[in-house]
Structures are given as C-alpha cells and as structure tokens.
Amino acid sequence: MTDALILHEDPRSGNCYKIKLTAALLGLTLETRQYDILKGETRTPEFTAHINAHGRIPVLQVGERFLPESNAACWYLAEGSRLVPEDRFARAEMLRWMFFEQYSHEPNIATLRFWFQYVGEANLTQQQRGQITLKRIAGQDALQLMDEHLASRQWMAGGAISLADIVLYPYTHVAEAGGFALEDFGNICGWIKRVEMTAGFISMD
C-alpha cells in the first residue's frame, strides 16, 4: 500500500479497535485522528462535510479517500493477506461471521457495554431501558452460537485466524462490561486467549 492510512476514531470503540488490530497483525502503519463521540465531535458540520456524511466513526482514510464502516475497512486492509482464507468456502464463512458480528452481535453486546460503561444506567432514556432485556437475550444468544461453533474448531472460519476472529474479538472480550458472564462460555474464553497470543496482537486500551 502506497497511500497513507489514517484512522478517524474514538479509542473507546471496539469498531475502531478492530481496524487497528487488523493493521497491527499485518504490520501496517496506521495513523489516528481521535474524536469524542460523547461530545458529538463526529456530528459537526466539518466532520460530516469532509470525513463521513453519516456522522459516525470509524472512518479509514486512504490517501484522500474515505472509507466508513469498520468491517469494510478491515477488508480493505486485509484483502490478499493471510487474514483472508484462500479456500472459497472458508472465505464465504468468514464473511458470514463478519455479517453476524454487525447484525446479531455488535448491536446487542456493544450497545449494552456502551450504555452501562460510558452513558451510565441512570442516564438512559426510557426507550433505552425498555430495550435492555431484549438486547441481553439477543447478546446471550449470539455468544452461545459462537461458543457452540468454537466447540469443534480453533478459529471462526478456516484453519487459522481470519477477519472473522478479528471483528468478533473486540466486543466479545469486553462483553462483561455489558453484563454478560464470559465464564459461562468456555470455548470463547479459549478462543480469546488464542487471539491474544497471535503475533503482532495489540490490546484495546
């Protein structure tokens, strides 16, 4: 890659961290520009005009181009690397778990972490409070599915670490901040240790 890589991020975000982890495992240099989402710094006219019209992070800047959405950014960095399986079915399975992460996993597990750890339960709206039980059930189901999948394999897709593992790791390993008991998922706990032992691994904080 010849274009400079800049990640527009909030370091508390697992979606931002997954991009940094992908870059680290591939030995890529990644600069960062930091924003505080709790202060609305990604909703300013300047940000929406020049970085992301959606007003959200992460955004991976590649030279003068901007790529929102965390899993798209991970794919951009990793395409053609060891983090994307060569086998066609394994690649499709990797994508399956990347879609699962954004549809079934992150909206529940990450949201509860954000609400409890950063917003504070006392500050939640009535609508948010009404969603807690459903998000807890859906998050528990997502973790159970992962745990069952990992009962017969070391990694989420293929025979080695891939983007499937990288995108699922961030919010899974901090799920307890959202009220989930990781000790109930032994296969996930073993998988977390394998991810953290991977050469080039960097921690979230």
Backbone as JSON, one array per atom type, in Angstrom:
{
  "sequence": "MTDALILHEDPRSGNCYKIKLTAALLGLTLETRQYDILKGETRTPEFTAHINAHGRIPVLQVGERFLPESNAACWYLAEGSRLVPEDRFARAEMLRWMFFEQYSHEPNIATLRFWFQYVGEANLTQQQRGQITLKRIAGQDALQLMDEHLASRQWMAGGAISLADIVLYPYTHVAEAGGFALEDFGNICGWIKRVEMTAGFISMD",
  "N": [[0.84, -1.19, 0.0], [0.61, 2.16, -0.91], [-0.63, 4.57, -0.37], [-1.12, 6.86, 2.34], [-2.38, 5.79, 5.49], [-4.98, 6.63, 7.54], [-6.75, 6.54, 10.5], [-9.8, 7.61, 11.54], [-11.1, 7.97, 14.63], [-12.61, 6.91, 17.8], [-10.96, 5.99, 20.59], [-12.19, 4.36, 22.49], [-13.91, 2.73, 21.2], [-14.84, -0.45, 20.05], [-15.26, -1.04, 17.38], [-13.55, 0.7, 16.11], [-11.15, -0.23, 17.14], [-10.9, -2.79, 16.01], [-10.0, -2.29, 13.44], [-7.5, -1.18, 13.91], [-6.31, -3.4, 15.08], [-6.33, -5.23, 12.95], [-4.55, -3.9, 11.2], [-2.24, -3.95, 12.78], [-1.68, -6.72, 13.01], [-0.96, -7.19, 10.44], [1.25, -5.69, 10.12], [1.06, -3.04, 9.26], [1.36, 0.49, 8.92], [-0.49, 2.8, 10.69], [-1.93, 5.81, 11.08], [-3.67, 7.89, 13.49], [-6.63, 9.82, 14.08], [-8.35, 11.38, 16.56], [-11.6, 11.44, 18.07], [-14.23, 12.5, 20.23], [-17.01, 10.8, 20.78], [-19.01, 11.09, 22.64], [-19.13, 13.74, 23.07], [-20.12, 14.66, 20.76], [-18.42, 15.07, 18.6], [-18.21, 13.94, 16.11], [-20.34, 14.8, 14.76], [-20.24, 17.31, 13.81], [-20.5, 20.07, 11.46], [-18.15, 20.26, 9.93], [-16.99, 17.69, 10.14], [-19.02, 16.02, 9.02], [-19.08, 17.06, 6.48], [-16.57, 16.57, 5.4], [-15.42, 14.15, 6.3], [-17.25, 11.95, 7.0], [-20.43, 11.74, 5.9], [-22.43, 10.53, 7.28], [-21.85, 10.97, 9.88], [-20.45, 9.34, 11.66], [-18.02, 7.18, 13.26], [-15.87, 4.3, 13.0], [-13.73, 5.75, 10.44], [-11.81, 4.96, 7.75], [-9.19, 6.55, 6.31], [-7.78, 6.65, 3.2], [-5.21, 7.77, 1.66], [-6.52, 10.38, -0.05], [-9.07, 9.51, 0.05], [-12.08, 8.3, 1.66], [-13.24, 5.77, 3.79], [-15.94, 4.62, 5.32], [-17.44, 2.44, 7.84], [-16.6, -0.26, 9.75], [-16.01, -3.04, 9.19], [-15.72, -3.04, 6.44], [-13.46, -1.48, 6.22], [-11.59, -3.13, 7.5], [-11.57, -5.25, 5.68], [-10.52, -3.93, 3.41], [-7.88, -3.44, 4.26], [-6.95, -6.05, 4.64], [-7.38, -7.67, 2.4], [-6.2, -10.18, 0.25], [-4.28, -10.99, 2.0], [-2.87, -13.05, 4.68], [-4.93, -13.08, 6.46], [-7.28, -13.49, 5.2], [-8.95, -16.26, 4.14], [-7.75, -18.62, 1.68], [-9.27, -20.65, 0.58], [-12.38, -20.96, -1.05], [-14.9, -21.53, 0.15], [-14.27, -21.2, 2.85], [-13.66, -18.49, 2.86], [-16.18, -17.43, 2.33], [-17.47, -18.29, 4.64], [-16.07, -16.81, 6.51], [-16.97, -14.25, 5.83], [-19.64, -14.61, 6.46], [-19.56, -14.66, 9.31], [-18.6, -12.13, 9.75], [-20.75, -10.58, 8.87], [-22.63, -11.5, 10.7], [-21.51, -10.46, 13.04], [-22.01, -7.7, 12.82], [-24.76, -7.62, 12.62], [-26.06, -9.33, 14.53], [-24.48, -9.5, 16.8], [-22.81, -7.14, 17.59], [-24.84, -5.01, 17.77], [-26.14, -5.66, 20.11], [-24.39, -6.67, 22.23], [-22.27, -4.78, 22.19], [-23.72, -2.42, 22.41], [-24.94, -2.57, 24.98], [-22.65, -2.56, 26.56], [-21.71, 0.03, 26.0], [-23.81, 1.61, 26.95], [-23.87, 0.97, 29.74], [-21.2, 1.3, 30.62], [-20.29, 3.79, 29.69], [-22.38, 5.69, 29.22], [-24.02, 5.33, 31.44], [-26.28, 3.78, 33.61], [-28.22, 5.22, 34.98], [-28.6, 7.38, 33.39], [-29.87, 6.59, 31.12], [-32.39, 6.67, 28.57], [-35.98, 6.28, 28.73], [-36.79, 4.7, 26.6], [-34.41, 3.38, 25.93], [-34.0, 1.92, 28.28], [-36.12, 0.19, 28.08], [-35.24, -1.51, 26.14], [-33.24, -3.07, 27.18], [-33.59, -5.73, 28.24], [-34.3, -7.26, 25.95], [-32.02, -6.9, 24.39], [-30.15, -8.08, 26.02], [-30.97, -10.76, 25.95], [-30.68, -11.31, 23.2], [-27.94, -10.82, 22.87], [-26.87, -12.77, 24.55], [-27.7, -15.04, 23.17], [-26.17, -14.73, 20.84], [-23.56, -15.03, 21.82], [-23.76, -17.64, 22.74], [-24.12, -19.04, 20.34], [-21.65, -18.55, 19.1], [-19.98, -19.86, 20.94], [-20.8, -22.53, 20.73], [-20.1, -22.99, 18.08], [-17.34, -22.81, 18.25], [-16.71, -25.07, 19.62], [-15.78, -27.21, 18.18], [-13.64, -26.33, 16.74], [-10.73, -24.23, 16.25], [-10.73, -21.64, 15.3], [-12.89, -19.06, 13.95], [-13.44, -19.23, 11.21], [-12.2, -21.26, 8.62], [-8.81, -22.6, 8.93], [-7.14, -20.99, 10.41], [-6.39, -17.86, 12.08], [-8.56, -15.24, 11.1], [-10.26, -12.5, 9.43], [-12.77, -12.87, 10.48], [-12.39, -13.65, 13.13], [-11.02, -11.41, 14.06], [-12.88, -9.28, 13.86], [-14.87, -10.1, 15.59], [-13.64, -10.38, 18.04], [-13.13, -7.82, 19.51], [-15.57, -6.68, 20.84], [-16.46, -8.98, 22.07], [-14.52, -9.77, 23.97], [-14.75, -7.85, 25.89], [-17.27, -8.14, 26.85], [-18.31, -8.5, 29.38], [-18.54, -6.02, 30.51], [-20.95, -5.19, 29.65], [-22.64, -6.73, 31.05], [-22.59, -9.46, 30.55], [-21.69, -12.82, 31.25], [-18.71, -14.06, 30.7], [-17.42, -16.29, 31.65], [-19.2, -18.32, 31.44], [-18.92, -19.31, 28.96], [-16.89, -21.36, 27.86], [-15.52, -22.18, 25.52], [-15.33, -19.85, 24.06], [-13.71, -18.38, 25.79], [-11.28, -19.76, 25.58], [-10.73, -19.29, 22.9], [-10.44, -16.48, 22.91], [-7.99, -16.28, 24.27], [-6.33, -17.45, 22.35], [-6.49, -15.62, 20.23], [-5.25, -13.45, 21.47], [-2.7, -14.37, 21.74], [-1.65, -14.28, 19.24], [0.86, -13.41, 16.92], [1.92, -10.07, 16.78], [-0.32, -9.01, 17.95], [-2.24, -6.4, 19.46], [-3.44, -4.68, 22.33], [-6.73, -3.49, 23.35], [-6.86, -1.19, 24.9]],
  "CA": [[0.0, 0.0, 0.0], [1.41, 3.37, -1.01], [-1.35, 5.69, 0.22], [-1.09, 6.95, 3.8], [-3.58, 5.27, 6.14], [-5.35, 7.4, 8.73], [-8.0, 6.07, 11.09], [-10.57, 8.57, 12.33], [-11.6, 7.03, 15.64], [-12.7, 7.12, 19.24], [-10.24, 4.8, 21.07], [-13.04, 3.51, 23.33], [-14.77, 1.96, 20.32], [-14.36, -1.72, 19.53], [-15.28, -0.98, 15.92], [-12.3, 1.35, 15.71], [-10.05, -1.11, 17.54], [-10.74, -3.94, 15.1], [-9.2, -1.82, 12.31], [-6.13, -1.07, 14.41], [-5.81, -4.76, 15.29], [-6.04, -5.76, 11.62], [-3.32, -3.27, 10.72], [-1.12, -4.42, 13.6], [-1.37, -8.1, 12.65], [-0.38, -7.18, 9.09], [2.44, -4.86, 10.12], [0.79, -1.82, 8.51], [1.4, 1.73, 9.69], [-1.81, 3.41, 10.71], [-2.05, 7.0, 11.91], [-5.02, 8.04, 14.03], [-7.2, 11.11, 14.43], [-9.29, 10.98, 17.59], [-12.81, 12.22, 18.3], [-15.02, 12.06, 21.38], [-18.38, 10.69, 20.3], [-19.91, 11.54, 23.68], [-19.21, 15.19, 22.94], [-20.69, 14.97, 19.46], [-17.38, 15.59, 17.72], [-18.37, 13.41, 14.76], [-21.59, 15.34, 14.22], [-20.03, 18.71, 13.44], [-20.57, 20.31, 10.01], [-16.86, 19.97, 9.3], [-16.82, 16.23, 10.05], [-19.96, 15.43, 8.06], [-18.78, 17.56, 5.14], [-15.27, 16.15, 4.88], [-14.99, 12.81, 6.74], [-18.34, 10.98, 6.81], [-21.72, 12.42, 5.92], [-23.28, 9.83, 8.26], [-21.51, 11.46, 11.21], [-20.06, 8.23, 12.53], [-16.71, 6.59, 13.12], [-14.6, 4.66, 12.38], [-13.56, 6.02, 9.02], [-10.43, 4.75, 7.31], [-8.79, 7.44, 5.23], [-6.76, 6.07, 2.35], [-4.82, 8.92, 0.86], [-7.55, 11.42, 0.02], [-10.38, 8.85, 0.03], [-12.59, 7.97, 2.99], [-14.0, 4.52, 3.8], [-16.63, 4.32, 6.57], [-17.84, 1.07, 8.18], [-15.42, -0.94, 10.29], [-15.66, -4.3, 8.54], [-15.24, -2.7, 5.11], [-12.08, -1.01, 6.39], [-10.77, -4.31, 7.77], [-11.43, -5.96, 4.41], [-9.6, -3.18, 2.56], [-6.52, -3.66, 4.73], [-6.55, -7.46, 4.7], [-7.59, -8.41, 1.15], [-4.98, -10.75, -0.32], [-3.32, -11.32, 3.06], [-3.1, -14.31, 5.42], [-6.13, -12.94, 7.27], [-8.42, -13.86, 4.37], [-8.69, -17.63, 3.69], [-7.66, -18.86, 0.24], [-10.38, -21.52, 0.19], [-13.57, -20.18, -1.37], [-15.94, -21.71, 1.17], [-13.8, -20.6, 4.1], [-13.82, -17.04, 2.71], [-17.61, -17.14, 2.49], [-17.78, -18.48, 6.05], [-15.52, -15.63, 7.17], [-17.92, -13.16, 5.6], [-20.84, -14.92, 7.25], [-19.36, -14.24, 10.69], [-18.47, -10.67, 9.75], [-22.12, -10.07, 8.8], [-23.22, -11.84, 12.0], [-20.99, -9.54, 14.04], [-22.65, -6.4, 12.71], [-26.22, -7.74, 12.67], [-26.57, -10.04, 15.71], [-23.54, -9.43, 17.93], [-22.48, -5.77, 17.98], [-25.97, -4.18, 18.21], [-26.59, -6.06, 21.44], [-23.3, -6.74, 23.21], [-21.56, -3.5, 22.23], [-24.63, -1.37, 22.87], [-25.08, -2.64, 26.43], [-21.38, -2.07, 27.12], [-21.66, 1.49, 25.87], [-24.81, 2.2, 27.85], [-23.53, 0.81, 31.15], [-19.85, 1.75, 30.96], [-19.99, 5.17, 29.3], [-23.54, 6.56, 29.42], [-24.48, 5.18, 32.82], [-27.67, 3.29, 33.62], [-29.11, 6.26, 35.48], [-28.78, 8.39, 32.35], [-30.53, 6.0, 29.96], [-33.75, 7.1, 28.32], [-36.98, 5.24, 28.96], [-36.75, 3.8, 25.45], [-33.23, 2.53, 26.07], [-34.25, 0.98, 29.38], [-37.05, -0.81, 27.59], [-34.54, -2.42, 25.22], [-32.16, -3.8, 27.85], [-33.86, -7.17, 28.35], [-34.23, -7.89, 24.64], [-30.62, -6.9, 23.96], [-29.46, -9.07, 26.84], [-31.31, -12.08, 25.41], [-30.07, -11.46, 21.87], [-26.49, -10.91, 23.06], [-26.6, -14.1, 25.11], [-27.86, -15.99, 22.06], [-25.03, -14.57, 19.94], [-22.4, -15.65, 22.46], [-23.98, -19.09, 22.77], [-23.86, -19.54, 18.99], [-20.2, -18.56, 18.92], [-19.38, -20.88, 21.8], [-21.08, -23.83, 20.13], [-19.31, -23.07, 16.85], [-15.94, -22.99, 18.61], [-16.53, -26.34, 20.32], [-15.11, -28.18, 17.31], [-12.64, -25.66, 15.91], [-9.9, -23.25, 16.92], [-10.99, -20.31, 14.76], [-14.27, -18.9, 13.48], [-13.56, -19.63, 9.8], [-10.93, -21.79, 8.12], [-7.93, -23.23, 9.89], [-6.24, -20.02, 11.02], [-7.05, -16.61, 12.4], [-9.01, -14.5, 9.91], [-11.03, -11.32, 9.78], [-13.92, -13.27, 11.29], [-11.95, -13.6, 14.52], [-10.61, -10.05, 14.39], [-14.03, -8.39, 14.06], [-15.67, -10.57, 16.72], [-12.88, -10.3, 19.29], [-13.19, -6.61, 20.33], [-16.7, -6.57, 21.76], [-16.63, -10.21, 22.83], [-13.62, -9.88, 25.13], [-15.18, -6.88, 26.93], [-18.72, -8.31, 27.0], [-18.72, -8.43, 30.78], [-18.9, -4.62, 30.82], [-22.36, -5.05, 29.32], [-23.42, -7.61, 31.92], [-22.54, -10.85, 30.11], [-20.71, -13.62, 32.0], [-17.9, -14.83, 29.77], [-17.03, -17.57, 32.24], [-20.18, -19.33, 31.04], [-18.63, -19.71, 27.58], [-15.52, -21.85, 27.92], [-14.87, -22.22, 24.21], [-15.0, -18.47, 23.73], [-12.57, -17.97, 26.61], [-10.09, -20.33, 24.97], [-10.53, -18.56, 21.64], [-9.91, -15.17, 23.26], [-6.57, -16.46, 24.56], [-5.61, -17.72, 21.1], [-6.37, -14.34, 19.52], [-4.3, -12.59, 22.18], [-1.36, -14.94, 21.56], [-1.26, -14.15, 17.85], [1.98, -12.5, 16.71], [1.51, -8.75, 16.35], [-1.52, -8.58, 18.67], [-2.21, -5.23, 20.32], [-4.62, -4.65, 23.18], [-7.72, -2.47, 23.0], [-6.61, 0.06, 25.62]],
  "C": [[0.88, 1.24, 0.0], [0.71, 4.58, -0.41], [-1.23, 5.67, 1.74], [-2.43, 6.49, 4.36], [-3.81, 6.03, 7.43], [-6.69, 6.89, 9.23], [-8.6, 7.2, 11.92], [-11.37, 7.77, 13.35], [-11.88, 7.68, 16.98], [-12.07, 5.86, 19.84], [-11.04, 3.89, 22.0], [-13.87, 2.53, 22.51], [-14.11, 0.66, 19.86], [-14.35, -1.76, 18.01], [-14.03, -0.3, 15.38], [-11.11, 0.43, 15.99], [-9.84, -2.25, 16.56], [-9.9, -3.55, 13.87], [-7.74, -1.7, 12.72], [-5.51, -2.46, 14.62], [-5.47, -5.41, 13.95], [-4.73, -5.2, 11.09], [-2.1, -3.79, 11.48], [-0.7, -5.84, 13.21], [-0.72, -8.19, 11.27], [0.87, -6.31, 9.01], [2.29, -3.57, 9.34], [0.83, -0.61, 9.44], [0.08, 2.46, 9.56], [-1.77, 4.63, 11.64], [-3.48, 7.1, 12.43], [-5.35, 9.52, 14.24], [-8.35, 10.81, 15.38], [-10.41, 11.99, 17.8], [-13.52, 11.66, 19.51], [-16.49, 12.02, 20.95], [-19.38, 11.16, 21.35], [-20.08, 13.05, 23.67], [-19.73, 15.63, 21.57], [-19.68, 15.45, 18.43], [-17.42, 15.0, 16.31], [-19.64, 13.92, 14.09], [-21.45, 16.8, 13.78], [-20.16, 18.87, 11.94], [-19.27, 19.99, 9.29], [-16.66, 18.48, 9.11], [-17.75, 15.66, 8.98], [-19.7, 15.9, 6.63], [-17.54, 16.93, 4.55], [-14.87, 14.72, 5.23], [-16.06, 11.76, 6.46], [-19.67, 11.69, 6.97], [-22.68, 11.8, 6.93], [-22.97, 10.27, 9.69], [-21.08, 10.39, 12.18], [-18.61, 7.83, 12.27], [-16.84, 5.1, 13.42], [-14.74, 5.01, 10.9], [-12.09, 5.81, 8.71], [-10.15, 5.68, 6.14], [-7.62, 6.82, 4.49], [-6.32, 7.15, 1.37], [-5.85, 10.03, 1.04], [-8.97, 10.84, -0.01], [-10.77, 8.39, 1.43], [-13.5, 6.75, 2.91], [-14.64, 4.31, 5.17], [-16.93, 2.82, 6.68], [-16.62, 0.21, 8.52], [-15.03, -2.2, 9.51], [-15.2, -4.08, 7.1], [-13.79, -2.25, 5.18], [-11.15, -2.19, 6.67], [-10.53, -5.1, 6.48], [-10.44, -5.25, 3.49], [-8.14, -3.46, 2.97], [-6.04, -5.1, 4.51], [-6.7, -8.23, 3.39], [-6.26, -8.88, 0.57], [-3.94, -11.14, 0.71], [-3.67, -12.66, 3.71], [-4.36, -14.25, 6.27], [-7.41, -13.22, 6.5], [-8.15, -15.26, 3.81], [-8.64, -17.75, 2.17], [-8.82, -19.71, -0.26], [-11.66, -20.72, 0.02], [-14.65, -20.3, -0.31], [-15.53, -21.06, 2.48], [-13.9, -19.07, 4.04], [-15.27, -16.64, 2.92], [-18.02, -17.29, 3.95], [-17.24, -17.31, 6.88], [-16.48, -14.44, 7.03], [-19.21, -13.37, 6.38], [-20.7, -14.4, 8.68], [-19.13, -12.74, 10.79], [-19.84, -10.01, 9.67], [-22.83, -10.31, 10.14], [-22.78, -10.84, 13.06], [-21.74, -8.21, 14.01], [-24.17, -6.47, 12.89], [-26.73, -8.31, 13.99], [-25.74, -9.83, 16.97], [-23.36, -7.99, 18.41], [-23.68, -4.94, 18.45], [-26.46, -4.49, 19.62], [-25.47, -5.99, 22.48], [-22.58, -5.4, 23.32], [-22.45, -2.39, 22.77], [-24.78, -1.38, 24.38], [-23.79, -2.2, 27.12], [-21.33, -0.55, 27.11], [-22.63, 2.15, 26.85], [-24.35, 2.14, 29.31], [-22.18, 1.42, 31.51], [-19.62, 3.23, 30.7], [-21.17, 6.13, 29.5], [-23.98, 6.53, 30.88], [-25.95, 4.82, 32.85], [-28.64, 4.37, 34.06], [-29.42, 7.31, 34.42], [-29.49, 7.86, 31.11], [-31.94, 6.55, 29.82], [-34.71, 5.96, 28.63], [-36.99, 4.23, 27.82], [-35.56, 2.86, 25.53], [-33.42, 1.5, 27.18], [-35.17, -0.15, 28.93], [-36.4, -1.83, 26.66], [-33.53, -3.33, 25.91], [-32.4, -5.3, 27.86], [-33.73, -7.87, 27.01], [-32.79, -7.94, 24.13], [-29.8, -7.91, 24.77], [-29.72, -10.47, 26.3], [-30.62, -12.31, 24.08], [-28.56, -11.58, 21.96], [-26.08, -12.26, 23.6], [-26.7, -15.16, 24.01], [-26.66, -15.93, 21.11], [-23.78, -15.23, 20.53], [-22.54, -17.17, 22.5], [-23.7, -19.71, 21.41], [-22.37, -19.6, 18.71], [-19.55, -19.69, 19.71], [-19.59, -22.27, 21.23], [-20.26, -24.03, 18.86], [-17.85, -23.39, 17.17], [-15.68, -24.3, 19.35], [-15.72, -27.33, 19.49], [-14.04, -27.55, 16.43], [-11.89, -24.62, 16.74], [-10.27, -21.82, 16.55], [-12.38, -20.26, 14.16], [-14.47, -19.37, 12.05], [-12.21, -20.12, 9.31], [-10.07, -22.34, 9.24], [-6.96, -22.3, 10.57], [-7.01, -18.75, 11.35], [-7.38, -15.85, 11.12], [-9.75, -13.25, 10.38], [-12.26, -11.66, 10.61], [-13.57, -13.19, 12.77], [-11.65, -12.16, 14.94], [-11.82, -9.16, 14.66], [-14.89, -8.82, 15.24], [-14.95, -10.39, 18.06], [-13.16, -9.04, 20.1], [-14.34, -6.56, 21.32], [-16.97, -7.84, 22.55], [-15.77, -10.18, 24.09], [-13.94, -8.86, 26.22], [-16.68, -7.0, 27.2], [-19.19, -8.2, 28.44], [-19.09, -7.01, 31.19], [-20.36, -4.34, 30.49], [-23.25, -5.99, 30.12], [-23.44, -9.06, 31.5], [-21.43, -11.59, 30.85], [-19.9, -14.49, 31.05], [-17.48, -16.18, 30.33], [-18.01, -18.69, 31.9], [-19.89, -19.9, 29.65], [-17.16, -20.11, 27.47], [-14.8, -21.85, 26.59], [-14.49, -20.81, 23.75], [-13.78, -18.02, 24.53], [-11.26, -18.53, 26.05], [-9.73, -19.62, 23.68], [-9.95, -17.17, 21.89], [-8.4, -15.26, 23.53], [-5.77, -16.7, 23.29], [-5.44, -16.43, 20.29], [-5.28, -13.5, 20.15], [-2.86, -13.11, 22.08], [-0.84, -14.81, 20.13], [-0.15, -13.1, 17.71], [1.48, -11.16, 16.15], [0.31, -8.2, 17.08], [-1.26, -7.31, 19.46], [-3.51, -5.2, 21.12], [-5.53, -3.47, 22.83], [-7.42, -1.14, 23.69], [-5.14, 0.42, 25.62]]
}
